[in-house]
Amino acid sequence: MSLCILGMAEAFKAKEIAVNSLWPQTAIATAAMVSLAGEVALQRCRRPEIMADAAYLILTKSSRECTGNFFLDEALLRSAGITDFDRYAVSPGTPLIPDLFV
């Protein structure tokens, strides 16, 4: 997947189309998580809104200046000055499950 991002970023650069990737730092509360780990695991996840907020930051960047990048939701939001991540937690204060692919 990473090689695809790099290849597409270069291929579309002349057309000013950006290609980036965004990964969650921790598990996200989705139906897939319930299927994999059960309802109890959701208490140790973040809500999908964290990904939406991080994606917004990427999508509002200049395609000329931001392409071929690999972002983690939390790191990207921190770089934008967002430090309150409890608002994204399904159960604030509960230890979070790290994402399986990071």
Buried (B, 14 or more C-beta within 10 A) or exposed (E): EEEEBBEBBEEBBEEEEBBBBBBBBBBBBBEEBBEEBEEEBBBBBBBEEBBEBBBEBBEEEEBEEBBBBEBBBBEBBEEEEBEEBEEBBBEEEEEBBEBEEE
